[in-house]
Amino acid sequence: MINYILNAGDHDGFRALEWKQLLLPGPVTLHPDVQLSQALPMINHRGTEFRELMRQVISKLRKIYGCDCDIALLTASGTGAIEAMLINFLAPNEKLLVVQTGVFSDRMAKIAKTLGMEVELIEPKEGEGITPEELDSVMKRVKPDAVGVVANETSTGVAHKNLEELAKVVHSNDAIILVDAVSYLGGHELHMDSMDLDAVASATQKALMSPPGLSFVAYRERAAQRLQEVPRRSVYWDFLSYKKFYDEKHETPATPAVSTMFALNKALDIILEIGLSNWINRHRAFAEALNFAIERSGGKVYPHPNWRSNTIVVPYVPEGMTPAMVKNLAKEKWGLEIGSGGWKIKEKTVRIGTMGWYGRNVVYRAIRMIVDIYGGEKSVAEEAFDYYLSLL
């Protein structure tokens, strides 16, 4: 039985119950109200109560996405949303250019190949994302129908915060931009309408502080036009069916994960009450404080500073230690569960998520953990925590 202890921290007026805090790339520790909302009585997914729930969830997701557009709500992981996005907006034999920054860009490429698309890869410099100039040069040579970008590469901590500039390049080359924002949405600035993004996929279990099980794809005019032109090749992933069911009934075509929808609805309420910009900044402050503590303690962070994520921190492990040793120390001594490394740097790094629900005491504990692992002075922890507070 899980041994819960009272959180001594107080963040934004809430007190939370926690045990070993999850600071993973996902899933994440939930706010108690989000946790409890999963226990609400089951409802008829073809009834009036569900239709109101569905309407609320889509309305709130549009605020998070910054769009007045269609959103397909899927009972699937983030990978399911990426496959659904590709199968609806690209036909077999069409060409997808994928920006290769880690495991999940590789997965996007694998899905596209499996669906019969032609795939080209472009790998930016080590620890960086793609610049508009680099993308334009490759697009003029490759001439793709679409460009796939992982906005925040969960395996390496490389974040593309230049999506608006990339979208301009993509559109000037007569293509559409398809964005994996699974660990980006809710943790970084994103406004689909003003950034002119065509389709953006995300999921519940990251910066939206909800349980795993639901994902979504928001899409705008260019993608909607392609939706009419691309041959239907799936029943479960057919966005025309999702649109019809939502527009006519506020329902989903197949049975959705209703309990996860309850949780997502509550999480979105909490995020919007705190304020989306404050919620995003909460992630940024935690990540920057951890990066500060790592580097001041003599450690090294994988992505170059201009490409660092708000939601994932990827430090190299200290000399003489393995990722498994660092993970075990974090869990057994500090009560913090962090993730293994990924991609080409798997054996050299760990991953620390800054998503989910936590109080300031968790932030301080994570900073102390970093300083302890890297052998830094205790004063570094105090400086890093003061830095964190200054960023809020």
N, C-alpha and C positions, 0 to 999 in steps of 0.2 A: 504493500500500500504506500502510495506517495506521501512523504512526510512534508506537509506544507508548513511554512513559517511566515509570520507576518513581516511584510516589507517595511523596513524602518524609513524608507524614502517617501517623499511626497511629491509627485510630479503632476503639475497642472491641477492641483486640488484633489487628486484621487489617491487612495491607498490601494495597493494591489497585493494579492496573495501570490507567492511564488515559491518554488522549490529550487532545483538547479536551473538557473536561467538559461534559456536557449539563446545563444548569440551565433546562430547558424546562418548559412546562406538561405535557409528556409528548411522546414517550417519554423514558425516563430512563437514566442510566448504571447498568449492572448490576454487582453484586458478581461477581468473577471466577468463583466457583463456580457462580453462576446462569448466567453466560455459557457456561461449559463444559458445564453439564448439558444444554444443547440438543443436544450432540453425542453423547449416549448412543444406543446402538443402538435402532433402531425395534422396537416390540413390537406384537403382535396386539391390536387394540382390542376384540376379543371373547375375549381370553384371560385366564388367571389373573393374569398380571403386571399387566395393565392394571387389572383389578378391584381389586387391592391399591393401585395408584397412585390410582385414583379414590376409594377409601375414605379414604386418607390425606389427599388434597386437600380433600375435603368436610369431614372431621373438623377439619382445621386452619382452614378457612374459617369454620366455626361458632365457633371461638374468637375469630377476628378480628371477626366480626359480633356476637358476644355473644348468640348465640341457639341454642336447641335446636330447629331448625326445618328445613323443606325448603329446599334450595338447588338451583336449576337452573343447571348449568354449560354455558355456550353458547360455541360457536366463532364469535365475533363481536366487534366493537368495542363500546365502551360505548353507542353509539347503538343498536346491535342489542338490547342489554339493555333500554334504555328502551322501544323499540318492543315487545319481547316482554312487558314488564311491563304496558304499556297494553293490549295486545290480549288478555291473559289475564284482567285484572281489571276491565275496563270494556267494556260492550256498546255497539254503535252507538247514537247518539242520547242516551246518558247524558252527564252534564255533568262536565267536569273544570275546576277552578279552578287556574290556574297562577300561582305567585308569580314575577313577571318581574324578574329581576336580571341578565340578560345573554344571551349567545348561546345557551347551552344550555337555559335556560328557554324561550326562543323556539323552539328546536328541539323541545322536548317538546310545546309547543303545536302546532307544525306537524305532528308525527307524529299527535297525537290528532285533529286536523282531517282528516288524510288517512285515518284509520281510521273516520271518520264520527261522531266524538264532537262534542258541543257544547263549545266552549272559552270560558272567561272568563279574563281576565287582570287581575291586580292588581299594580301597580308601586309598591313602597315608595319612601320618600324617597331622594334621590340618595345613592349610596354606602352604603346601608343595606339590611338584610334586613327581613323582616316581623315585627312583634311579635304576640304572642297576641291582644292587644286589637284590633289592626287586622284580623287574620284573622277573629276572631269576628264583628266588625261586618259584614264583607263576606259571610261565609258565611250569616249570617242573612238577608241580602238576596238572594244568588244561589242559595242552597240547592243546592250541588253534590253529586254522588255521591262525588267523590273530590277531593283536593287534591294537586297536584304541586309538590314543593319541590326545587330544586337545592340540596343541602346546602352545597356549595362551588362557587360559580360560577367556573369556570376562566377565563372571559374577563374578569372584573372583580375577582376576589379577594374577593368578598363571601361570607362564610361564615355559615351558620345554626348556631350552637352552642346553640340553644334548641329543638331538635327535640322533646324530651320535652314541653315546654310547648305546642308547636304541635300535637302528637299529641293532647293532652288536649282542645284546642279542637275539633279535627277530629272526634274521637269524640263529643263532646258535641253536635255538630251532625249526628250519624248519617251520617258519611261515613268513608272510609278515606284514609290518608295514603300516598302513593307518593313515594319519595325517590330522587333521583339522587345517589348518593354516589361517583361515578366518581373524583373527585379529593379525596374526603373520607375514605373508608375507609382506615384504616392511618395517617392523618395527623392525625386528630382523634378525640376520645373518641366512641365509638359502642357502645351496648349495646342491641340491638334488643329484648330481652326486658324489661329494666327501663324503657326509654324507651317501650315499647308501640308500636313502629313496625310497620306492616302489611306493607310490601314495600320492599326497599332494593336498588337496582341498583348494580353497580360493575364494575370491569375491572382487568386485570392491570398496565397500563403506567404507572401513576401511583405512589401511595405504597406499593404492594405490590412495587415494584422487580422487575418481570418484563417480558418482551418483550410487545409488543402481540399480540392475537390471541384472547384469551379474555375473557369477561365472565360475570357471574353475577347472579342475582336470588334473594335470600333472602326468604321470605315466611312469615307467621304466620297465626293462626287466621282472622281476619276476611277476609284475602285468600284463604286456602284455601277458605273458604266461597263466596266469589264465583267462584272458579275452577270450582266445581261448577255454578254458575248461568249464567255467561256462555257464550254460544254459541261453539263451536269454529270459528275462522276462519283457522287456520294449521296447516300440518303441521310445519314446521320449528320454530315457536315454541310448540308445544303443551306446556304445563307438565304436563299430566296424563300425557303420554307420557314426559316426562323423569322424573317421579316414579315411574312404573311401572318404567321401565328401571333406575332406581337402586335402588328397594326390592327388586326381584326379582333383579337381576344385578350391581349396582354398575357399570353401563355407561351410555352415552349413546345416544339413539335413532339419531343419525347419527354419521358419523366425526368424532371430535374432533381438535383440534390437539395431538397427543401430545407433540411436542417442547416446545411451550409449557407443557404440563402438567408435564413434568419440571422446567422452569425455575421455574414457580410453586411447585411442591412444595419445591424447594430454597430459594427465597426465603422461603417461610413458615417453614421450619425456622430460617433465620437470624433472622427477625423475632421468632419465639417464643423463641429462645435468648437474644437480647438482652433480651427482655421487651417485651410490647406497649406498656405504659405508657412505657417508656424510648424505644421506637421513635417513638411519637407525640411525646414531648417533644423528641426530636432535631429533628423538623420545626419545632416551635414555637420552639425556641431559635434556629435558623437564621433563621426568618422575622422574629422580633422583633429580632434583631441587625441584619438588613438594614434594617428599618424605622427602627431607631435611627440607623444610619449615614446613611440618606437624609435624615432630618429634621434631624440635627445638622449635615449638610453644606449645609443650605438648600433641600433638595428637599421634595417633597410626595408623599404616598401617596394613592391613590384612595379606598379604602374608609375610612369613619369608624373610629376605633380599636376600638370595641366589635364591629365586624363584620369584622375582618381575619382572613384565612385563615392557617393554619399551613403550607400547601403552595404557595401562590402569592403573590408580592409584586408589586404593580402600582404602580410609581412613574410620575409624570408626568416626561417628559423635560425636561432643562434648557432654558431659553429660548435660542433660536438653534440648537437641535439638532432633528433629526427622529428618530423611532424607528429608521429604517434606519441612521442615523449612530451611534446608541448601540449598536445590535446589532453593527455592524461593529467598533467600538472594543473592545467586550467580547470579541469573538472573536479579532481579530487581535492585540491587545495583551495580553489577559489569558487567552486560551485558554478562554473561557467562552462557550458558546452559549446565548443567552437568546431568549425569544419576542417576537413582535410584539404590539402591543396588540389589543384586541378591542372589539366592540360599539360603543356610542356614543362611546367614548373611544379608539377605534382609532388615530387620528392624533396622539394626545397622550401615549400611554403605551407602556411595554414591560412584559413579564411575565417574572418570574424565579421559576423553580420551585425548591423546596427538597427535592425528592424524589429518590429513587435512592441510589446508593452514592457516598460521598465521605468523605475524611478531613478533619481539622481544617484542613489547609493549604488545601483548596478553600474552606472557609468564610472563612478569612483572605483568600484571593485575591479572593473575591467582594466582601468588605467593602472591600478596597483598590480594586477596580474602581469601586465606588459612590462612594467618596470622590474618586477621580480624576475621574470623569465630572462630579460636581457641584462640583468645585473646593474641596473641604473640606481642612482641615488634616490632616496625617498622624496627629496625636495623636487625631483622631476615630476613625480606623481602630483604633488601639490600644484606645481606650475601648470601641468596639463589640465588638471581639473579647473583651475581658475580660468584657463584659456577656454575650456568648454563653457563655463558659465558666461564668459564675455561674449560668446557667439549666440547665445539664446536671445 
